[in-house]
Structure formats: structure tokens, C-alpha cells
Amino acid sequence: MDLTYMGYEERIITPKKPVQIAGYDARIDNCSRGTMKDLKAQILVGKRNEDRFCLVTIDSLGFTVGLTNVLRERIAEILPAKMEQVMVCFSHTHAAPNAAVEKDYYESVCQSILSGVKKAEESMEPVYAGWGSGENTVGINRRGSGQPIDPRIGILKICGERQEKTKVLIVRITAHCNVLMPDNFLISPDYFGEAREVLERRYGCKVMMVQGASGDVRPRYRQENADFLEIHPAEVHFMDISDQMKVRYTAQSQKALKNMADDICKSLEPVIDKINPKPINRISMFSVKSTFYADVPELNRARQIASEAWEQGKIDGTGWLLEVERLLNNHETRQSAEIELQFFTVNDGCLCGVPSEVMSDIAVEIWKKTSNPMVFFNGYTNGCTSYLPTAAEYDRGGYEVLWSNLLYYQYHGRVMPLNRDTADRLADEAVKAWKEY
């Protein structure tokens, strides 16, 4: 049997100076004011025969697709491989630099990762691998009580050929990386950083965290005023909070980070030792692409959306309205997007994903249609674009469907989410690609 080789490397990517933070663009001031915990980029390089691949996880809200693809092309050139054989997964922490604004920071991260790829290649050795699934107890659907979440934590255990020692655990978890709310201005990987440290101490190996389909899933543990701050991030600059309450909220956030990490560890504990890594008989990294569409709203509807966003979330839609008006004046009533759906398959399981903030029920639907609980569909893969709701959630509207576009349209290249049939089409294409490849 042909052997599969893998090597691992990581880099600290914490900015060395104050930067603009991504994640709460409605705030008046987004400049960082120090560091709570270092950010990381983690790199797994592999080869089987002549095929090479690379999985990179980055503590970041997510680069634009364009910036991510530039990084992927540079990694692919080093390997060498095709760009489709490089997968970049973002944690979606809301306490990391805005790479689209901080150009020097983006370039330094790229250089750091490229040097890490070369180092990871040097450490490659034969590996076995096995999948497992734990219970996701740390995510709650933020779109309302009773709404679904993906109940699984995915685990890919990678061991040396003799299986005596675990080299790397890849842990896929579904819960927004925003335990830290808009009143935090410290750089942080959020709960991903805490969970990595707890798991690495527990299992004596490196741990790579991958974010799931968490567009509508918030973390279970947060400070007591989190619900208000999530809807009104701009208000943080005007809140009259005593020093005593500031200390209280900070303590609550620190405890919430620890609780998230401890719960993840508890969920993995009954699973990890039962995973039996086996020789790798199937491994591939590939992509399929499809074009999807988003309708530009009529001007009266756009004004209504902007009014709702301001009244309920204090989100200023002035720039967004001007862009809608410009499009309509140019007779542009529909915008398109080519979406890359990428897969990393290992034996009978896989990580797959798109750049969008995917709602969790889409991942569950793909799992059911493949009849394989080890198929894990994720968002924030190779970039971060707008929310991708199910048809039902599209009709409900709200922040994740409509209002967020008023803030982020300039990064996504669209003024509205992809149309309501997109989720069903994407699920069908994911299932088809999984079965055919």
C-alpha cells in the first residue's frame, strides 16, 4: 500500500503594533489596545505519491476570498501543487486584525505561513488516521429557541505509522468565535486558543481547530450583557459602565472562555481513545465550483432594510444604500458569485466547506444526505463572505441575512445574500461531489 506522509508546523501571527480589528465594524473605534493571547497559524503538509496538499488554520475572522487565494497560490507554488490542494480554514475570531485593511499585517502573515510550509515539509513522516465524533455542547442557535445546531464535534486523529503517539488532532467545532464581545479591544483567538491549550496538555500533541457551519450558532458561555452588545455593538462607546461592572464583565468573559474549553475537552474525552487510526487508503483535496446569484433589492425595499437595521441595531446603511442606488441606475438587478466548495477527504470522512458564514442546518442536511456522520460541512473555508442562510431563515431576514450586508458589502462584492435556493443547491452539489470523487 502507498504510504501517506504528513508534517506539521505553526507560527505566532500576533500583530506587533495596534491594528484595526475585524468583527464589530459597527463600532466607532476598532483599534486594538493590547494582546490577551497570541494568534496562531497552523500548517499541515502532506503527500501521497506525487500528490501534495496543505491544510492551514488561521486565527482570524477571515480574509477576503481574493486575499486568501493569493496566499493559497503562493503555498501551492512552494509545494508544488494546484491551488485546489491548499485549504485555508479561519477560526472567525472577532478579536483579530482586519487583513483587508492592515496590508502589512496580511503580508507578514503570508510570509510566516510560507516559511512554515517549508518547515512542515521537512518534518513529514508516514501516518495513519482515524475519525471520531463527539457531542457539541458549546453551541446555541442565536436565531431563536428551538432552532437547530449541528450536534457533532468532528475529530481527525493523526498518528505515526506505529500508532504509539498522536501527532495531530484536527477538531472541528461549531460555535461562533465571539465569546469576547464588542467591549473587548484585546487581540485574542477567543475560545479556540483556550481549547487548544487545554487539549494539547491533555493529549500531548498539536491541536488544529476548524470552525464549522456556525453562521447562526453562538457560544454557550458569554458575559451577562452579551445579547445586548451583539445587537448593538456601536453602543459600547456610549455605555456608562462603572469600573466595578467593567471588572465584572471581564471576569465573566475569562470564565466563559475557560468553560468553552473545558466543555470541549469533556466532549472529546470519551471519544479520542476509542478512535483507531488506520492506514490511509483514500486521501484527496479537491474543489468544485458553481455560480450563484443575489438579487439587488428595489430602492424602496432597500430603504426599508436600512431603516430596520438602524432602528434595531444602530447599523448605518448610508453607504450601502448609495451602492444599491448605483447598481439600479446602471440597470444591474442581479449580482453573481462563483462559489468554491472544497473537500479534504481522508479514508471514510472529510472536511468540506465554502467561504460563507453557513447556517448549521445546511451541514446537518449534507450529513443526512450522505448518510455519513463523518462528513463535516463548514463555513469560513478559503475566506469569509456574507451569511448563507437556509431558505426558511432567508425568509425570516434579520442581522444574519440582511443587516450584516450594510456593514460588509464592500468586502463581499454583493449587497444582498445569495438567493433563497442557494443552500439547497449547495447541499445537493456537496453530496454529489462527495459521492463522485
URPE-V253008 format. One record per helix or strand of 2 or more residues. SS is the DSSP state (helix for helix, strand for strand). FROM is the first residue (numbers start at 1). LEN is the number of residues. If there is no record, write none. Layout:
ss=[SS,SS]
from=[FROM,FROM]
len=[LEN,LEN]
//
This chain:
ss=[strand,strand,strand,strand,helix,helix,strand,strand,helix,strand,strand,strand,strand,helix,strand,strand,helix,helix,helix,strand,strand,helix,helix,strand,strand,strand,helix,strand,strand,helix,helix,helix]
from=[4,20,40,51,65,83,86,96,103,125,139,152,166,191,206,217,226,233,243,278,283,299,318,334,349,357,360,375,387,391,399,422]
len=[9,3,9,8,15,3,5,2,20,11,3,9,8,13,6,3,6,5,30,2,13,15,12,13,5,2,11,4,2,6,14,15]
//
